[in-house]
Amino acid sequence: MFANIGDMTWCLNLGHMSARAIGTKQENKKAKELYKKRCDGGTKAGCKFYKILDEQGIK
């Protein structure tokens, strides 16, 4: 995946795709990991979506 090679612009998009099952099965855990990576990279949107999944109890 693009996120694995450090392209942070893809983390948010892949997170959305995983959370919404767009082109893949729904994987909220994977989405949360991608949002966290993007949040750690300094993007407020990544932090926002990470927090939403965290509040939903996604581990």
N, C-alpha and C positions, 0 to 999 in steps of 0.2 A: 504494500500500500504506500501511497505517497507520504503519509504521515510518518512512516517508518524511516524515511530518508531525510527527515527534518524539514520538509516543506510545510511550515505552520499554516499557510493559507488553506491547506486542504483539511486540517483537523476539524475545523468548524463544520465544513460541508460534509465530511464523512460522519461526523457526529450526528448531524441532522438526518442523513440517510439511514444510519443505524437505528436511531430512535424512531423514525417514521416508516421503516421497512421499505425504503425506496431502492429498488434494485438489489435488495438483500433481505434476509430475514430480520425481524426486529430484534435488536440486541441492545437493550438499555445499558447493560454493564459496559459494553464496548463504547457506546455513545458517551457515557460518563467519563471513561478514560480519555477519550479524544477531547472532550470539553475541558477536562482538567489540564491536559497538555497545552491546549490553546490558552487557557486561563493563566497557566504558569508562564506562557509566552507574552503575557501582558494585554490580552484582549478582553475587554469588559463583557462582550457577548459570550465568550467561552465561560467566564465566571458565572454569568447569569444562568445559562443553561445547565451548567454543572450544579449550581445551587438548587435548581428546580428538581433535577433528578435525585439529588441528595435528600431533599425534603420529602420526596416520594418514597424514600427508603431503599433506593437502588444501591446495592453494595458494590 
